[in-house]
Amino acid sequence: MKKANYIAAVISTIGFSLILVAMVILDSSYNFIDDVSITDSIDSKVIAASTVVRVNNDEADNDLNSLEISSEREIAPAKMLRVEVFDGLTLEELTARLNKSLGTDLLAGKGELIASYSLSKGVDPYLVTAIMLHETGCGTRCSALARTCNNVAGQKGSPSCMGSYKGYQTIDDGIRGAIDNLYNNFYAKGLTTVETIAPRYAESSAWPIKINSYITKIKTK
């Protein structure tokens, strides 16, 4: 009986010991997992923090350089593209050149209209301007035909004004009309020089000499 009790006590003790060992192992496992999680979390935060700090430190100089470069770019003047439209001139330069010859009367400041509309038609703006100056005298004081009929190139046609001359509503209309006439009745037929235009445009044999003289003055003024 004593032996049986002794064996039972030993078994009970061993069982209890095994339970304690199992609990310790289980608790250790939990602690290990927690430790790993905590460690990983801490390490990640530390790494993240150190990475941010390291990147900031490494890029600090670069950022400053970038700012300096940006500032320099903003301060540096932009290089404008030069677009030449006629005779090696931009539209603005051509306009300024024509305006120098258009006087202070009805054609004053009409250089841009003459230049842009002539070029849209493929007509020489020097030639158009020379004809206008010769036919109207607008280099000084414009003629009665220009004042009354807004006719700046001596065209004939309808609606009539001052006899057989063509009348226009405004000076701008008269300028476009002069260029259209030169394109439709001369350029479109292959007559593109003063010498080939002259026989059909004017009766005077001195006309081409005078027109060429105006062209020279316009180019050099």
Buried (B, 14 or more C-beta within 10 A) or exposed (E): EEEEEEEEEEEEEEEEEEEEEEEEEEEEEEEEEEEEEEEEEEEEEEEEEEEEEEEEEEEEEEEEEEEEEEEEEEEEEEEEEEEEBBEEBBBEBBBBBBBEBBBEBBBEEBBBBBBBBBBEBEBBBBBBBBBBBBBBBBBEEBBEBBBEBBBBBBBEEEEEBEEEBBBBEEBBBBBBBBBBBBBEBBBEEEBBEBEBBBEEBBEEEEBBEBBBEBBEBBEEE
